[in-house]
Amino acid sequence: MNKLRVVGEQWAEEHVKRAERSVSKKIVQYKQQHRVSFWILMGVTIAIHLLLSATVVPFLLVFRSYFFDVVVLLIALIFGMLYAFMIGQVLHLERHHHVLALLVVPLFAVAHVIYLGNSYGEVSTVPIALLYGIVFVLPYVLQLRRGRLQLTADL
């Protein structure tokens, strides 16, 4: 880290070192808070997926129509946009955090929908579950491609 440049003789070398230590401690605390926020967001998102799939899958099995499939995909798109926005608000994430956010939540959601679909009925929910996962992650991928999300945080 570069030393702070102070104009004048008012600050002694010890004051500069103390200020540098204080700033570096704050940066470490700030990064740690954002990592905790990331993991809380991941947990909340998975919990919402559990509730959403437990609510939607029975309707999906009863009302087999393209209209209901479109409604499910619209829910996935809206929830995916919210997810991408929330991940974008968490700063200081490294590449592996983005890979986890990109893979873990959609795979968990797809697996849960397939599991619930197989346990409730004989109708296969695999196609709509895969489409749900793709549509859910689409806004996040678009934000990554546009460069709106930082892949590494530099401080």
The 8 nearest C-alpha neighbors of each residue, nearest first, counted from 0:
[[1, 2, 19, 23, 3, 154, 20, 22],
 [2, 0, 3, 4, 19, 15, 16, 23],
 [3, 1, 4, 0, 19, 15, 16, 5],
 [2, 4, 5, 1, 15, 19, 18, 16],
 [5, 3, 2, 6, 15, 1, 7, 10],
 [4, 6, 3, 7, 10, 8, 15, 9],
 [5, 7, 4, 8, 9, 10, 3, 11],
 [8, 6, 9, 5, 10, 4, 11, 12],
 [7, 9, 10, 6, 11, 5, 12, 4],
 [10, 8, 7, 11, 6, 5, 14, 12],
 [11, 9, 8, 14, 12, 15, 5, 7],
 [10, 12, 13, 14, 9, 15, 8, 16],
 [11, 13, 15, 14, 16, 10, 17, 8],
 [14, 12, 16, 15, 11, 17, 10, 18],
 [13, 15, 17, 11, 12, 16, 10, 18],
 [14, 16, 18, 12, 13, 17, 19, 3],
 [17, 15, 19, 13, 18, 14, 20, 12],
 [18, 16, 14, 20, 19, 15, 13, 21],
 [17, 19, 21, 15, 16, 20, 14, 22],
 [20, 18, 16, 22, 21, 17, 23, 15],
 [21, 19, 23, 17, 18, 22, 24, 16],
 [20, 22, 18, 24, 19, 23, 17, 25],
 [21, 23, 25, 19, 24, 20, 18, 26],
 [22, 24, 26, 20, 25, 21, 19, 27],
 [25, 23, 27, 21, 26, 22, 20, 28],
 [24, 26, 28, 22, 23, 27, 29, 21],
 [25, 27, 29, 23, 24, 28, 30, 22],
 [26, 28, 24, 30, 29, 25, 31, 23],
 [29, 27, 25, 31, 26, 30, 32, 24],
 [28, 30, 26, 32, 27, 31, 25, 33],
 [31, 29, 33, 27, 32, 28, 91, 26],
 [30, 32, 28, 34, 33, 29, 27, 35],
 [33, 31, 35, 29, 30, 34, 28, 36],
 [32, 34, 36, 30, 35, 31, 89, 90],
 [33, 35, 37, 31, 36, 32, 30, 38],
 [34, 36, 32, 38, 37, 33, 39, 31],
 [35, 37, 33, 39, 34, 38, 40, 32],
 [38, 36, 34, 40, 35, 39, 33, 41],
 [39, 37, 41, 35, 40, 36, 42, 34],
 [38, 40, 42, 36, 41, 37, 43, 35],
 [41, 39, 37, 43, 38, 42, 44, 36],
 [40, 42, 38, 44, 39, 43, 37, 45],
 [43, 41, 39, 45, 44, 40, 46, 38],
 [42, 44, 46, 40, 45, 41, 39, 47],
 [43, 45, 47, 41, 46, 42, 40, 48],
 [44, 46, 48, 42, 47, 43, 41, 104],
 [47, 45, 43, 49, 48, 44, 42, 50],
 [48, 46, 44, 50, 49, 45, 51, 43],
 [47, 49, 51, 45, 46, 50, 52, 108],
 [50, 48, 46, 47, 52, 51, 53, 45],
 [51, 49, 47, 53, 48, 52, 54, 46],
 [50, 52, 48, 54, 53, 49, 47, 55],
 [51, 53, 55, 54, 49, 56, 50, 112],
 [54, 52, 50, 51, 55, 56, 49, 115],
 [55, 53, 51, 52, 56, 50, 57, 58],
 [54, 56, 52, 58, 57, 53, 51, 59],
 [55, 57, 59, 58, 52, 53, 54, 60],
 [58, 56, 60, 59, 55, 61, 54, 119],
 [59, 57, 61, 55, 60, 56, 62, 54],
 [58, 60, 56, 57, 62, 61, 55, 63],
 [59, 61, 57, 58, 62, 63, 56, 122],
 [60, 62, 58, 59, 63, 57, 56, 64],
 [63, 61, 59, 58, 60, 64, 67, 57],
 [64, 62, 61, 59, 60, 65, 67, 68],
 [65, 63, 66, 67, 62, 68, 59, 69],
 [64, 66, 68, 67, 69, 63, 70, 62],
 [65, 67, 69, 64, 68, 70, 63, 71],
 [66, 68, 70, 69, 65, 64, 71, 62],
 [69, 67, 65, 71, 70, 66, 72, 64],
 [70, 68, 72, 66, 67, 71, 73, 65],
 [69, 71, 67, 73, 68, 72, 74, 66],
 [72, 70, 74, 68, 69, 73, 67, 75],
 [73, 71, 75, 69, 74, 70, 131, 76],
 [74, 72, 70, 76, 75, 71, 69, 77],
 [73, 75, 71, 77, 72, 76, 78, 70],
 [76, 74, 135, 72, 78, 73, 77, 131],
 [77, 75, 79, 73, 135, 74, 78, 134],
 [78, 76, 80, 74, 79, 75, 73, 81],
 [77, 79, 81, 75, 80, 76, 74, 82],
 [80, 78, 135, 82, 76, 77, 81, 75],
 [81, 79, 77, 83, 82, 138, 78, 76],
 [80, 82, 78, 84, 79, 83, 85, 77],
 [81, 83, 79, 85, 80, 84, 78, 86],
 [84, 82, 139, 80, 86, 85, 81, 87],
 [83, 85, 87, 81, 82, 86, 80, 88],
 [84, 86, 82, 88, 87, 83, 81, 89],
 [87, 85, 83, 89, 88, 84, 82, 37],
 [88, 86, 84, 85, 89, 148, 83, 90],
 [87, 89, 85, 86, 90, 84, 83, 148],
 [90, 88, 86, 87, 33, 37, 85, 91],
 [91, 89, 92, 33, 88, 87, 152, 30],
 [90, 92, 152, 30, 93, 33, 151, 89],
 [93, 91, 90, 96, 151, 152, 94, 150],
 [92, 94, 151, 96, 95, 150, 91, 152],
 [95, 93, 150, 97, 96, 151, 98, 92],
 [94, 96, 98, 97, 93, 99, 92, 100],
 [97, 95, 99, 94, 93, 98, 92, 100],
 [96, 98, 100, 94, 95, 99, 101, 93],
 [99, 97, 95, 101, 100, 96, 102, 94],
 [100, 98, 96, 102, 101, 103, 97, 95],
 [101, 99, 97, 98, 102, 103, 96, 104],
 [100, 102, 98, 99, 97, 103, 136, 104],
 [103, 101, 99, 100, 105, 104, 106, 98],
 [104, 102, 106, 99, 105, 107, 100, 101],
 [103, 105, 107, 106, 102, 108, 45, 100],
 [106, 104, 132, 108, 107, 103, 102, 109],
 [107, 105, 109, 103, 108, 104, 102, 110],
 [106, 108, 104, 110, 105, 109, 103, 111],
 [107, 109, 105, 111, 106, 110, 48, 104],
 [110, 108, 128, 106, 112, 111, 107, 132],
 [111, 109, 107, 113, 108, 112, 106, 114],
 [110, 112, 114, 108, 113, 109, 115, 107],
 [111, 113, 115, 109, 114, 110, 52, 116],
 [114, 112, 116, 110, 111, 115, 124, 125],
 [115, 113, 111, 117, 116, 112, 110, 118],
 [116, 114, 118, 112, 117, 113, 119, 111],
 [117, 115, 113, 119, 114, 118, 124, 112],
 [116, 118, 114, 115, 119, 120, 113, 121],
 [117, 119, 115, 116, 120, 114, 121, 113],
 [120, 118, 116, 117, 115, 57, 121, 60],
 [121, 119, 122, 117, 118, 116, 60, 123],
 [120, 122, 123, 117, 119, 116, 118, 60],
 [123, 121, 120, 124, 60, 116, 117, 119],
 [124, 122, 125, 121, 116, 117, 126, 113],
 [123, 125, 116, 113, 127, 126, 128, 122],
 [124, 126, 128, 123, 127, 113, 129, 112],
 [127, 125, 129, 128, 124, 130, 123, 131],
 [126, 128, 130, 129, 124, 125, 131, 68],
 [129, 127, 131, 125, 109, 126, 130, 124],
 [130, 128, 132, 126, 131, 127, 125, 109],
 [131, 129, 127, 133, 132, 128, 134, 126],
 [130, 132, 128, 134, 129, 133, 72, 75],
 [133, 131, 105, 135, 129, 130, 134, 109],
 [132, 134, 130, 136, 135, 131, 137, 129],
 [135, 133, 137, 131, 136, 76, 132, 75],
 [136, 134, 79, 75, 132, 76, 133, 137],
 [135, 137, 139, 133, 134, 138, 79, 132],
 [136, 138, 134, 140, 139, 135, 133, 141],
 [139, 137, 141, 80, 140, 136, 79, 83],
 [138, 140, 83, 142, 136, 141, 137, 143],
 [141, 139, 143, 137, 142, 138, 144, 136],
 [142, 140, 144, 138, 143, 139, 145, 137],
 [143, 141, 145, 139, 147, 140, 144, 146],
 [142, 144, 140, 146, 141, 148, 145, 147],
 [145, 143, 141, 146, 142, 140, 147, 148],
 [146, 144, 142, 143, 147, 141, 148, 140],
 [147, 145, 143, 144, 148, 142, 149, 150],
 [146, 148, 142, 145, 143, 149, 87, 144],
 [149, 147, 146, 143, 87, 142, 150, 145],
 [148, 150, 151, 152, 147, 146, 92, 143],
 [151, 149, 94, 93, 148, 152, 92, 97],
 [152, 150, 93, 149, 94, 92, 153, 91],
 [151, 153, 91, 92, 154, 93, 149, 150],
 [154, 152, 151, 91, 149, 93, 150, 92],
 [153, 152, 26, 91, 0, 23, 30, 151]]
